[in-house]
Amino acid sequence: MKRLPTYVLFLCAAVATSACKKDEAKPAAIDPAAKPAAEPAAAAAKKDTCISPVTPGGPKQTVTINGATYERDGYKLTRTTSDPDDSIVLGIISDVKEETEENLRNVKAALEYFTENKAEIVVFLGDSSETQAGVTKVLKALSASPLPVFAIIGNRECRTHWVEGMKEAQKDAPNLFDFTQIRLFNSDDVSIISLPGYYNPTYLHCTDGCRYFPADVEGLKPLLGEASGTPFLISHGPPRQDGAQGLDRIHDNANVGDPALAEFLTKNPVSFGAFANIGEAGGKAVDSSGKTVVPQDTLVNSLYVNPGFTDAVQWQMLDGTTSEGMVALVTVKGKQASYKIKRFGAAAAAPKK
């Protein structure tokens, strides 16, 4: 079974059709690269955000995982246990999409791969399921890891499903952290900063989905100021890039990332980050300009990675291969980073036309 390209699926949801056939024409009124309408000021003042504000106060928690102590203070999580080196390995996973047996098998294989490669943290970039039970099941599968798991909501989940599913999964998983509420993780090696949700409401799969706004992007600035380690930004979707190598490039030859995030990063550079959602552009990393593909296992001064989809359903990539699930491993060492991609199932080249 082949899954349709990202923009086609989103367009189906946008026009509220009950089905979307592969040969169905794309509605001319919807541009996948278009900038979303600005949020009305009145709505901005009243909106019940799904993203935790960067303000003092909030829950406090102390937990020990794998011999390391983590202390939460509201929107901040700090690893108080230091280590002797200057590097950290992150397992990056995203877009499970639904709780099928095949997808959960890929999750299990990913966690085993992360453990074998000495990952210290698992980072989930969203898109777990479209049901509350599914969100719970996927988050429980992720938290089967012996490592701390940092998870954010994507554009697929309903907000209420995410909140309740997270609560249920956390009952038996003290290693599972909700990074829609925790916005900053500080350690002596890295500072992970989260921007949960998605910027364009057209692509939210649920009317109760999690949209972030330009004001939320600007809210990253104080978090950068509080970072004690090398800043590493995580968000479900990438910033707007330019050209065929961009992590936001779709099959329609357009770049569909967030312009507001791109502008923010121009003014407030962050050298390292992980962004997903655009499956066909996944399985690689580029420099922060989006112009240069970074070779695997190569330490560089600037690295943005798209881990691709963990979803086992076949997905045709821009490089001509077929994905049946993949994840990324990122090593941050001082002021540099490297990555490598692990594929599950086939990675066959697409037939020539």
Buried (B, 14 or more C-beta within 10 A) or exposed (E): EEBBBBBBBBBBBBEEEEEEEEEEEBEEEEBBBEEBEEBEEEEEEEEEBBBBEBEEEBEEEEBEBEEBEBBBBBBBBBBEBEEEEEBBBBBBBBBBBBBBEBBBBBBBBBBEBBBEEEBBBBBBBBBBBBBBEBBBBBBBBBBBBEBBBBBBBBBBBBBEBBBBBBEBBBEEBBBBBBBBBBBBBBBBBBBBBBBBBBBBBBBBBBEEBBBBBBEBBBBBEEBBEBBBBBBBBBBBBBBBBBEEBBBBBBBBEBBBBBBBBBBBBEEBEBBBBBBBBBBBBBBBBBBBBBEEEBEBEEBBEBBBBBBBBBBBBBBBBBBEBBBBBBBBBBBBBEEBBBBBBBBBBEBEEEEEE
